[in-house]
Amino acid sequence: MLGLLPSAYGQTVSTVAGTGMAGNVNGPAAAAQFNQPYGVASDSAGNVYVAEPNHHLIRKISPQGMVSTLAGSGFPGHYNSPIGTDAIFSSPQEVIVAPNGDLLISDSSNGSIRRIDKNTAAVTTVAGTGSSGFLDGPVGQARFRTPVGLSVDQSGNLYVADADAYRLRKVAGGVVSTVAGSGVRGHLDGPAGNARFWGPTGLATDTSGNVYIADYVGNRIRKFDPLTNTVSTLAGNGTAGYVDGPLSMARLSRPLRLAYSTLENTLYVLEQGNNLVRKINLSTSTVSTVAGSGQPGFADGPSLTAQFDQPSGLALDGTGALLIGDTNNHRIRRVSGLVLATRAPTAQLALAPELWPNPSPGQSTLRYYLPTGGRVTYTLLDLAGRVVQHVPLGWQAAGWHTCPVSTPGAAAGAYLLRLRTPAGTGTCKLLVQ
């Protein structure tokens, strides 16, 4: 019965590659093995790239489902080479695709940013000396302490989350500079040079040039605005938790990676502490859950009942699906059926109901959008698929609507709320305390 339940907005989670056993085996995706994969990326041809810090490798999954080693010898160190598999990395954690199609790698234990040529797989160093430290200046002399997250803005500036230096760095014009963070660990918003981070990891940039930062230990998503040169808190209050709803109420636990959707104006957040993928709608200033039950484990299927175990990589592919490096499951996963890939902007909101507070103390507010008028109902189901409530809301006009969702007498735990509208059916998770 559980497998028949609808996922949020029709989303499902599947396995792209990996058997679930830790190892280093190339070949068909279903038989391939990874050892705690981290960062993931996808290029315009549909290739998927995986940073594997334990094996010091960059792996590749072709559109035909074949896994191979693109770069790295498998031994730790720092060595550039025109032959990718002769090059040496030390705990590469993140991989992104640069605007020209090359791969950029955060070679964390080497304190360096590396490049893999898209045509030849030759490996070179973009910035850093190969030794950890902190120093701004020319790319060949600059040092990073622990580079993790990477993101390139529309002007071609490369941003680097230097986690253990508690700073946001920038590589541009052959020079490395610090754009935010005083180097003192903590939480402080305001002028970028005075700002404090607890552990910046994942990065994403939007079309306006803003940089979003997953402040891992601080349980917050931060924002750097290069126009005002300020840092602010977008979501999270510093206390680890799991609460969907308005940004001011939302709680996160160990946010590690970010991905920005231009089409949706949405920031996807990979949360290691909650084993979830969350979504920050920047247009409505709300947080919702996209995938994961919140419990560590392994399960494919409807997105809200799927399970991950300490996921560490997140990226959007060319189809609008999310790729996930599911670290402790030794697999690469995919969340497909995202609204951005299948619905027009007006219709997608009708299939994205939101609840807050969530977890619910007994009553929450349901918020949803109707692109056209029509009859609306919601149904609350337990995770066995049994109907707990069925509430007809009658005929409603087009536009935004809210209604109370009361759960008196409901046992504490997770439920699915299914909203039927003229535009289709959307589902969201409700936790009852």
N, C-alpha and C positions, 0 to 999 in steps of 0.2 A: 504493500500500500504506500509505503514511504516513497518509493521510487516514482510513483505516479503524481506526486504533489507538484504543482507548478513552482518553478523557481522565480526569483525576483525578476519581473519584466521578461520572462521567458529565457532567462540565462541558465546555462549549464556549465559544469566544470568537467573537463576531460584531461586525460594524460597524453602529452605530446611525445615524450620519450622517457625511458628509464624503467627498470624492472622493480625498483624499490630496494634493491640490494646495492650497498656501497661498492664501487669498483671503478675500473677504467677500461671499458669495453666499447669499441666502436662497432659500427654495422647498423643493421635495421633498428629503427627507433624502439621497437617493442622489446628487443633483446639487449639494447645498449645499457651501459651502467655509468653512473656518475657518483662522485663522492662529495656530498654536500654542496650542490651547485648554489651559486650566489647570483650575481647580476645576469640579466638577460636583455637581449636586444633583437630587433628584426629589421632587415633591410627591405628595399623596394622590390626585390626579386622574391621575397618570401623566405629567405634564409633566416634561421634563428641562431643567435650566438650566445654562448654560455661561459661566464667566468667561473672557473673552478679553483678556488684558492688552495684547497688541500693538495691538489695535484699540480698546482702552478701552471695551469693550462687554460687555453681558450678553445672551446669545442664549437662545432658547427653542426646544425641540423638542416639538411637540405629540404626543399619543398617536397621531394620524393620520399622523405622520411629516413634518410641515411645520416648517421652520426659519424663524424670524423674529428680529428684533431687539427685545428687550423694553425695554432702557434703554441710554442712552449715545448721544452724538452722533458718536462716532468720533474725536473730538479730545481730547487730554489737557488736564486742568484740574480745577477743583472748582466745581461749580454744581448746586444743587438745583432741581427743577422739578416741577410737578404733571403734566407730560407727560414720560413716561419717556425718550423718545428725544431730548428737549431737554436732559436732564441731562448732566453731564460728569463722567467718572471719569478717574483716572490710574493705569493698570496694576492693575486689579482682579484679585486672584489667587484668591480663594476665595469660594464662594457656598454658603450653607446655608439650609434652610427652618426658620424660627422656629416655635415651638409654635402660634402663631396663623395660620400659613400665609404670612406675609410672608417676603421674602427678606432675608437679611443678607449684606453684601458687605464683604470686607476690601479697602479701596481703598488699596493698599499705598503707592504713591508720594505719596498725599495724607496719609498718616498718619491715616486716618479709617476709621470703620466706618459704612457707609451702609445704608439700608433702602429696599426697593422694596415698595410697597403691593400686596398680592395682588389687590386688586380694580381699582385705578386705575392701577397702575404708577408712581404718584408717587414721586419719589426725595427722601429726607430724610437728614440726618446723625444717627446715633445717638450717636456720641462722636468727639471729635477736632476740631481747628480747621481742618484742611486743610493744615497745615504739619507736617512731620516733626519729631520731638523726643521728649523723655521728660519727662512731668509727670503725676503722679496728681492727682486732685481731681474737681470737678464735670465732667460729660461735655462741657459747652460750652467748658471751659478745658483739659481734659486733652490730652496729646499722646502719640502713638505714633510710634516710629521707623520700623518696617517691619512693620505688622500682616499676618500671613499666615493661619495656621490659626484657625478659629473652631469653637466647640462650645457648646451650651446644655445645662445639666444639668436634672434633673427639677424643680428648684426655680425654674427660669427664669433662673439666673445665666448670663451670657454670658462665656465664657473666650476670651482672645485670645492667640495665640502672637506675641509681639513679637520677631521674629527677630533683628534687628540691635541690639536692646536686651538680648538674652539673658535675657529675662524672660517669665514667664507673668502676664498681666494679667486682671483681672475687671471686668466692667461690671454693676453691681447698684445699684438704688435711686438712679439718677441720678448715681452716683459711679464713677470709675475708680480701681482700686487695684492694687498689685502683690502677688500672692499667693506667688510663688516666683521666685527668681533674684536674685543680688546685683548683676547688671549687669556682672560680670566674666566674660569668656569663659573657658570651660574645662569641666572635669568634676568635680563635687563633689556627693555625696549628703549627706543629713542634714537639719537644720532648714531649712525652705523659704527663709527669708530669707538664708541663707548659701549656698544651692545655686548651682551654676554649670552653665550650658548652653553648648554649642558653636554652636548655631543652631537653636532650636526652630521647627518649621514646622507639621506636621499635629497636630491635636488630636482626641480622642474622650473622651466621658465614659460611665461605666457606671451601672448602677442604684443603686450605693452612693454615687455622687457623686465617685468617683475620677476624676482627669483623667490621660489618657495622652498623652504628648508624643513626637512624632517629633523626635529630636535629630539633625538632618540631617548636620551635619559631624562630630558625635560618633559616628555609626554605631550609635546606641543608641535603644531605646525606654525612656523614663523614666515614672515614675508619681508624681503628686502626690496625697497623701492629705490632704484638708481636715480630717479628724477629728484626725489627729496632727500636722498641719502639717509634714509631712516629704516629701522627695523621695527616691526610690530608683530603681535601675536594674532594669528588668524583663527586657530582653534586649539582647544585644550587649556586646562587651568593648572597643569603641572602635576595633578594627582592622577595616577594610573587608574583607568576604569573603562567602562563601556556604556556610553550614553549617546544615542542618536538624538537629532533635533536641531534647533537653532545653534549657530556657532558658539554663542555665549554659554550654552548649556552642555555642549558636547564634551565627552571625555574620551581620551585615547590611551593606549598602552603600548609603549615602545614602537612608535611609528618609525619605519626604517627606510622605505623607498617611496618615491612619488612618480606619477605620470600625469601629464596635462593633456586634456582633450580640447583642441581648438574648437571643434564643432559644437561641443556641449558647454564650453567654458566651465569645465569641471576638472577638479583635481582628484585623482585616485590615490589612495593612501594604503600602503601595505603595512599592516600592524603585526609585528612579531609577537608582542605580548598577548594579543587576543586571537592570534591565528586567523585574521580576517582581512578582507579587502573592503575598505570604506570609501565613500564618495563624498567630496565636498562640492556642492553645487554653488559656484561663485556668483551666480545670478540671483539665487534665492537665499543664500547665506545659511544653508542647512547641511547637516551631515546625515548620511544614511549608510546602511550596510549593503554591499554588493554581493559578497561571496564569503562563505565560511559559516560554520555552526558555532564557532567560538571555542570549540573543544579540540585539542590537538589529536591528530590521527590521520588516517587516509581514507577518503571516500570521494569518488567521482559522482556525478549526477546533478540534480537540481542545486542551484548555487547556494541556497540558504541552508541546505543540509550537508553540503560538501565539507570535507575536512582537510586542513593543512597542518603541517608540523614545522614550526619555526621557519616560515618562508622568508627568503632574503632577497629575492629579485622580482622586479616589476617593470613591465614595458607594454606599450600598445603596439600591436602589429598593423600591417597595412590594411587589414580587413576591419579594424576597429575592435578586435578581440584583445583581451589582456593576457599576457604571458607572465607566468610566475615561476621563479626558481624556488621549488619546494625543498628546502635544504635538508631537513631530517628525514624526508621521504625519498631523497635521492632521485627526484623526478622533476621534469619540466611539465607544468600544467597550463591549461588554457581555460579562460572564462569567455565563452562565446555567447552570442545572442544579445550583446549589449545594445541598449536603446540607440546609441549613437550610430550603430551600423545598420539598423533596420527600420527606424522610424523617422518621420519628418519632425522638425523641432517642436511644432505645436502638439503633435500627437504623443510625443515621448513623455511629456509631463503628465498626461492622463494615465500613463502606465508606470508612474513613479510616485506612488503614495508615500507619505512620510508621517511618522508618529513621534510625538514627544509629550512628556518625558518618556524615555525608553532606556532603561527598564522602567516599568510602570509600577507605581505604588498602589494601583487599584483603578485609576482612571487616567487616560491619555487623550490627546487631541489628534485626530486624523486630519491631514491636510492633503488636498488633491486638486487637480486642474481638469476641467472639461473643455475640450476644443469646440464641442457642439452640445446642445442641450439633449437630455434624455434621462432614462431611468437608471438609478444607481443603487447598488446593494453592496454590503460587505459581509464577509463570512470569516469567522475566526475558527481556525482548526488547530488541534494539537498535532504533535509530530507523528502520530499514528494515522493522521488523516481524518480523525473524527471531528464532526462539527460541534463546536462549543457554543457558538452564537451565529445566527443568521439574521441580519438587520436590513430590511428594505428602507432605503432613504427617499424613495419616491422620485418624481420627475424633478430635475434640476436644470437651471439655465446654464449656458456656457460661462466659464470663468472659474475663479478660485473658490473653493469651499472648504469649510472645516466642520467637523462634528465630533462629539465626545465618544470615546470607546471605553466602556466600563467593564471591569472584570471582577465583579464581586463573587467571592467563593471559588474563583479559579485557583487551582494549585500553582504554586511557584514553579516557574520553568519557562520554556520557549514555546511560542505559538506562531502560526503563520496567519496573517490577515490578507484575505483575497478580496480585492476591490473590483467589482464588475461595472464597467462604464460603457457608453456607446462606442468609445474608441477602442475597447478591448479590456483585457484583464491585467491588473498589476498586483504584485504581491510584495509584502514587506514583513520583516520579522518583528515580533513583539515579545519582550521579556517581561514576565510578571514576577515581582519580588515576593 
